[in-house]
């Protein structure tokens, strides 16, 4: 019989871990591969949502729960701030030279992309937007902010108050989140902003902030053709 704690851990980590495994074993420059990752992780994310909403609360009741409107306002605000922090510095040569891991094309260069609707069709491009904004964004927040940040504080992570501050846990989750993204400085700032939103308003607000960021970034990419951000 699988214990409740083990179930909660499995469900919290599986959407993100499945995404990362498929990212490494499937072709990265394939719209179809991205679609497959989106579908699999979306299913796991839905199962996690059902479990945490019906079987076991994702966060313990603290007596000062944030209202829905406030959570939405914070999520939208932080999402907008992180979007600007993610895009704007990349147009600076110094930032591009020192603050990005690996080779990333400049957003001002002429580029091509497997996610360009002229290449893969609008259906797969839209699925790319959906996967980026509505699947991997909440999956990352569930893994990094809700699970890992609290798991580094206590094995029984579901019982840890989100407002409990631990500098070591914050550093590790932020660094690991940043390493996952080659725009490491922007990712550090994003991770800190998402953590602050999570600590202040909970998982929903942090996930919403990340969704807003990725959705606005997708709109920016499609409008400008700056495929380097994808």
C-alpha positions in Angstrom: 0.0 0.0 0.0 1.5 3.3 -1.1 1.5 5.9 1.7 -0.2 9.2 1.3 3.1 11.1 1.6 4.6 9.0 -1.1 1.7 9.6 -3.4 1.9 13.4 -2.8 5.6 13.4 -3.6 5.1 11.3 -6.8 2.3 13.5 -8.0 4.1 16.7 -7.2 7.3 15.8 -9.1 6.0 13.6 -12.0 4.8 16.4 -14.3 8.1 18.2 -14.2 10.3 15.1 -14.2 8.4 13.5 -17.1 8.9 16.8 -19.1 12.6 16.9 -18.4 13.1 13.2 -19.3 11.3 13.6 -22.6 13.2 16.8 -23.3 16.5 14.8 -23.2 15.4 11.6 -25.0 13.2 13.2 -27.7 14.5 15.6 -30.4 14.6 19.1 -29.0 14.1 20.8 -32.4 10.8 19.1 -33.1 7.4 20.6 -32.7 5.9 17.1 -32.5 8.3 16.1 -29.7 7.2 19.3 -27.8 3.6 18.3 -28.4 4.2 14.9 -26.9 5.9 16.4 -23.8 2.9 18.8 -23.4 0.3 16.0 -23.6 2.1 13.6 -21.2 2.9 16.3 -18.6 -0.6 17.8 -18.9 -2.1 14.5 -18.0 0.1 14.1 -15.0 -0.5 17.7 -13.9 -4.3 17.1 -14.1 -4.0 13.9 -12.0 -1.9 15.9 -9.4 -4.6 18.7 -9.4 -7.4 16.2 -8.8 -5.5 14.5 -6.0 -4.4 17.7 -4.2 -7.8 19.3 -4.5 -9.8 16.3 -3.3 -7.6 13.9 -1.4 -4.8 15.9 0.4 -4.3 19.6 0.6 -1.2 20.9 -1.2 -0.6 23.4 1.6 -1.6 23.3 5.3 -4.3 25.7 6.5 -2.6 28.7 8.1 -5.7 30.7 9.1 -4.7 33.7 7.0 -5.4 32.4 3.5 -5.1 34.9 0.7 -8.3 35.8 -1.2 -8.6 34.8 -4.9 -8.7 38.4 -6.2 -5.5 39.3 -4.3 -3.8 36.1 -5.6 -4.8 37.0 -9.1 -3.5 40.5 -8.9 -0.2 39.4 -7.5 0.1 36.7 -10.1 -0.5 39.1 -12.9 1.8 41.8 -11.6 4.7 39.4 -11.0 4.1 37.8 -14.3 4.5 41.2 -16.0 7.6 42.1 -14.1 9.3 38.8 -14.8 8.4 39.1 -18.5 10.2 42.5 -18.8 13.2 41.1 -16.8 13.4 38.1 -19.1 13.2 40.0 -22.4 14.7 43.5 -22.0 18.3 42.6 -20.8 18.9 40.4 -23.8 19.1 43.4 -26.1 22.2 44.5 -24.2 25.5 43.1 -25.5 27.1 43.0 -22.0 24.3 40.9 -20.6 24.4 38.5 -23.6 28.2 38.1 -23.2 28.3 37.4 -19.5 24.9 36.3 -18.3 23.8 33.6 -20.7 25.0 30.0 -20.6 25.9 28.5 -24.0 25.2 29.9 -27.5 21.9 31.7 -27.8 21.1 33.7 -31.0 20.5 37.4 -30.5 16.8 38.3 -30.7 17.7 40.9 -33.3 19.2 38.3 -35.7 17.3 36.7 -38.5 16.2 33.3 -37.2 14.3 30.2 -38.1 12.4 27.9 -35.8 10.7 24.5 -35.9 7.8 26.2 -34.0 7.3 28.8 -36.7 3.7 28.3 -38.0 5.2 28.6 -41.5 7.2 25.5 -40.7 5.0 23.3 -38.5 1.5 24.8 -39.0 -0.6 26.9 -36.6 -1.9 23.8 -34.7 1.5 22.8 -33.4 2.6 26.4 -32.8 -0.5 26.9 -30.6 0.3 23.6 -28.8 3.8 25.0 -28.2 2.2 28.1 -26.6 -0.1 25.9 -24.5 2.7 23.7 -23.4 5.0 26.6 -22.4 2.3 28.6 -20.6 -0.2 26.2 -19.2 1.8 23.0 -18.6 5.4 23.4 -17.9 4.9 26.7 -16.0 2.6 25.3 -13.3 4.6 22.0 -13.3 7.8 23.9 -12.5 6.1 25.9 -9.7 4.7 22.7 -8.3 8.1 21.1 -8.3 10.4 23.9 -7.4 8.4 26.2 -5.1 5.7 24.0 -3.7 7.6 20.7 -3.4 11.4 21.2 -3.4 11.6 24.4 -1.4 9.6 22.7 1.5 11.1 19.2 1.0 14.6 20.7 1.7 13.2 21.9 5.0 11.3 18.8 6.1 10.7 15.3 4.8 7.0 15.7 5.4 6.9 18.6 3.0 3.1 18.9 2.7 3.0 20.0 6.3 5.5 22.8 6.0 4.0 26.2 6.0 4.8 28.0 2.7 5.7 31.1 4.8 8.5 29.2 6.6 11.7 30.9 5.5 14.9 28.8 4.9 17.8 30.5 3.2 19.5 27.2 2.1 16.3 25.9 0.6 15.7 29.2 -1.2 19.3 29.2 -2.6 19.2 25.6 -3.8 15.8 25.9 -5.5 16.7 29.2 -7.1 20.1 27.9 -8.4 18.6 24.7 -9.7 15.8 26.6 -11.4 18.3 29.0 -13.0 20.6 26.2 -14.2 17.7 24.6 -16.0 17.5 27.9 -18.1 20.4 29.1 -20.1 19.4 32.7 -19.3 20.8 32.2 -15.9 20.7 35.7 -14.4 17.1 36.3 -15.6 16.2 32.9 -14.3 17.6 33.7 -10.9 15.5 36.9 -10.7 12.5 35.0 -12.0 12.9 32.3 -9.4 13.2 34.8 -6.6 10.1 36.6 -7.8 8.1 33.4 -8.1 9.3 32.3 -4.6 8.2 35.6 -3.2 4.8 35.3 -4.8 4.5 31.7 -3.5 5.4 32.7 0.0 3.1 35.7 0.0 0.0 34.3 -1.8 0.5 30.6 -2.3 0.9 28.1 -5.2 -2.0 29.5 -7.3 -0.5 33.0 -7.5 3.0 31.7 -8.2 1.7 29.4 -10.9 -0.4 32.2 -12.4 2.7 34.5 -12.4 4.7 31.9 -14.3 1.8 31.3 -16.7 1.5 35.0 -17.4 5.3 35.3 -18.1 5.4 32.4 -20.5 2.2 33.4 -22.2 3.4 37.0 -22.8 6.8 35.7 -23.9 5.0 33.5 -26.5 3.0 36.4 -27.7 6.2 38.5 -28.0 7.9 35.7 -29.9 5.1 35.2 -32.4 4.7 39.0 -32.9 8.4 39.9 -33.3 9.8 36.6 -34.7 12.4 36.6 -31.9 12.6 32.8 -31.9 15.7 32.8 -29.8 13.4 33.1 -26.7 11.9 29.8 -27.6 
